[in-house]
């Protein structure tokens, strides 16, 4: 009985090591649909946080993010906007999380597929790979 309980606890504690990962990507705009420049996007889940690279065109991308529900903080000119997203496994069709910020909030719209945005974000992904932190 103790062995079974120990194995169950071990499996549960190791579960995050095998958790599926997803991609957080999309565009950040203001209330007039103009891209936000010099923004910072931070996604927080429990004790994990991820920071996305945001381009001057308002596009952002971060991969290898654990799936699940996240609080998202978008910081623009020292003002923080908050929203929530649910990251799904990367093996599924790409999902884009587009944020519109203004009036003390960030409104997210989820787009299942956008070929133009996917092509543009592929460029962002390549640029992000060359940045040294």
C-alpha positions in Angstrom: 0.0 0.0 0.0 2.8 2.4 0.9 4.6 1.6 -2.4 1.4 2.4 -4.4 1.0 5.7 -2.6 4.6 6.6 -3.1 4.4 5.7 -6.8 1.2 7.8 -7.2 2.9 10.8 -5.5 6.0 10.4 -7.7 3.9 10.3 -10.9 1.9 13.4 -9.8 5.0 15.3 -8.9 6.8 14.5 -12.2 3.7 15.4 -14.3 5.0 19.0 -15.1 8.1 17.4 -16.7 6.0 15.8 -19.3 3.3 18.5 -19.7 2.4 19.6 -23.2 3.8 22.9 -24.4 2.2 25.5 -26.6 3.0 28.8 -28.3 1.8 32.3 -27.3 1.8 34.6 -30.2 -0.2 37.4 -31.8 -0.5 41.2 -32.1 -0.8 44.1 -29.6 -2.7 47.2 -30.8 -4.3 50.3 -29.2 -8.0 51.1 -29.4 -7.5 52.5 -32.9 -5.9 49.3 -34.1 -2.4 50.9 -34.3 0.4 48.5 -33.4 1.9 49.1 -29.9 5.6 49.8 -29.9 8.0 49.3 -27.0 5.6 46.9 -25.2 6.4 44.1 -22.9 4.2 41.0 -22.6 4.5 38.7 -19.6 2.4 35.5 -19.2 2.1 34.2 -15.6 0.9 30.7 -14.5 1.4 29.7 -10.9 5.1 30.3 -10.3 6.1 30.3 -14.0 6.4 33.4 -16.1 7.3 33.9 -19.7 8.3 37.1 -21.4 7.6 37.6 -25.1 9.6 39.5 -27.6 7.4 42.4 -29.0 8.3 44.0 -32.3 7.8 47.6 -33.4 4.8 46.3 -35.4 3.2 45.1 -32.2 3.8 41.4 -32.9 5.0 39.0 -30.2 6.0 35.4 -30.0 7.1 33.0 -27.3 7.3 29.2 -27.6 7.8 26.2 -25.3 5.2 27.6 -22.9 3.3 25.1 -20.8 -0.3 24.7 -21.7 -3.1 26.0 -19.4 -4.6 29.3 -18.1 -2.4 32.4 -17.9 -2.7 35.9 -16.6 -1.2 38.2 -19.2 0.4 41.5 -18.3 1.1 44.0 -21.1 3.3 46.9 -20.1 3.2 50.0 -22.2 4.9 53.3 -21.1 4.9 52.1 -17.4 1.1 51.3 -17.6 0.2 47.7 -17.0 -2.8 46.1 -18.7 -4.1 42.7 -17.7 -6.0 39.9 -19.5 -6.3 36.1 -19.5 -5.6 33.4 -22.1 -5.7 29.6 -22.4 -2.6 28.2 -24.2 -3.3 24.9 -26.0 -0.8 22.3 -27.2 1.4 23.5 -30.1 0.6 20.3 -32.1 -2.8 21.8 -32.8 -3.5 24.4 -35.4 -1.9 27.8 -34.6 -3.9 30.1 -32.3 -3.2 33.8 -32.3 -4.0 35.9 -29.2 -4.5 39.5 -30.3 -4.7 42.2 -27.6 -6.3 45.6 -27.8 -5.1 47.8 -25.0 -6.6 51.0 -23.7 -8.8 52.4 -20.9 -7.0 50.5 -18.2 -7.7 47.0 -19.8 -6.5 44.6 -22.4 -9.2 42.9 -24.5 -8.1 39.7 -26.1 -9.5 38.2 -29.3 -8.6 34.7 -30.3 -8.0 34.0 -34.0 -7.7 30.3 -35.0 -5.8 30.9 -38.2 -4.4 33.9 -40.1 -2.0 33.0 -42.9 -0.6 36.6 -43.2 0.0 36.8 -39.5 1.5 33.3 -39.4 4.0 34.3 -42.1 4.9 37.5 -40.3 5.3 35.8 -37.0 7.6 33.2 -38.5 9.9 36.2 -39.2 9.5 37.4 -35.6 10.4 33.8 -34.4 13.6 33.9 -36.4 14.5 37.4 -35.1 13.8 36.3 -31.5 16.2 33.3 -31.9 19.0 35.7 -32.6 18.5 38.0 -29.5 20.9 37.4 -26.7 19.4 37.9 -23.3 
